[in-house]
């Protein structure tokens, strides 16, 4: 399951042992597979309860994905919340000015990528439409229902889940990959993109965005900045949907 090689990352409280490929693939891909299966199973209930179909994914994040990833971190820490920081790398604190400099720049880049990749995503949806996975929300739902579900989604997928994902994928799994350097960055970004089963049209965007995010995190040795960026970009998309509903 693991190699015998120990590696040290600045900011880690102890030597970090690399994982073998079967473990790496399982830990990257299986939690999201369980999440997608749960969302797929919950989608008929959303219809029965007159809720938007995509809310099934929010519930799956809240009750499957985040608990699994947090549970694996807790298991690695010997089932002690106090020891979780000991198994994490890249814990450097950053001055506020760096956040104020980096967050607007990354947000602008992300928006630019959305615009540039839109034609490619449309082509992918023509070949492999994701609507059969989870149908998109429509205007058929009352505004109050959409606002309520989007606010819950903002909490779950805008704040809680991105923070846990960054701790799990970046601060925990990244330094334990069987490869290092550029190969580790590409592997981490690729596996993170691949586990977004419910939005195949976003694979390219997520992959490129993760390359940038990981590079920033490694340069600054801080998972805190990747948490901030991930939460901001996820929240921005949800807030735009919320603004459209309110308008």
Buried (B, 14 or more C-beta within 10 A) or exposed (E): EEEEEEBEBEBBEEEBBBBEEEBBEBBBBEBBEBBBEBBBEBBEEBEEEEBBBBBBBBBBBBBBBBBBBBEBBBEBBEEEEEEBBEBBBBBBEBEEEBBEEBBEEBBEBBEEBBEEBEEEBEEBBEEEEBEEBBBEBEEEBEEEBBBBBBEBBBBBBBBBBBBBBBBBBBBBBBBBBBBEEEEBBBBBBBBBBBBBBBBBBBBBBBBBBBBBBBEBBBEBBBBBBBBBBBBBBBBBBBEEBBEEBEE
